[in-house]
Amino acid sequence: MDWLWFPRTDAKQKVTGEARYTGDIRLPDMLCAKILRPPVHGAKLKSVDTRDANKVKGIQVVQDNDLIAVLYRYPDEAEKALEMVHAEYELPQPKVDNSTIFDHLLDAAPPREVVTESGNLDTGRKLAARTFESAYLNHYVAHAPIETHKPIQQSWISRGARPRFGPPRRPHSGLRRRLRAHLGLLPVTCA
């Protein structure tokens, strides 16, 4: 079979650094938000002290129940201000550790779904010159996507229009939905 190769239309822009991504967009009066994340899944916020962050000129601290976000014109400065937020969490009792994680993942896995099946394992075993079975376990490594999601929204209140920009995938809605509600912004719509 002959394969045809079609170059990507954006290849040159990506290789030369000319391509613009959502994170590259800078709008007038734009603020960047950095969100305080709990140290572990299921942690409950007991107390928070934002006084030091509030002292930084131009910093806005948003607090809505357990949502804490720091907004500033530049993302690196927002990150520095977020480090000034002192939070105390109630940590849940760990249910898994390195010795129990794999059993937990097997127990928590959804039911197996066979998409297609062919051949016969018993016949294959009989035809094999040698067979062996073993389990290979290493420390658990969580999948962490490299791509970033940076929705951007600008409001033109005087004109009543609010254009929305966003990543090609749906952003994590929980924290962002509450942050948008607190700021009175429309939801970010993504293609």
Secondary structure, DSSP 8 states (H G I E B T S, - for coil): --------TTHHHHHHT----GGG---TT--EEEE---SSTT-EEEEEE-HHHHTSTT-EEEEETTEEEEEESSHHHHHHHHTT-EEEEE-------TTTHHHHHHHHS-----S---S-HHHHHHH-S----------------------EE--BTTTTB--EE--SS---HHHHHHHHHHHT-------
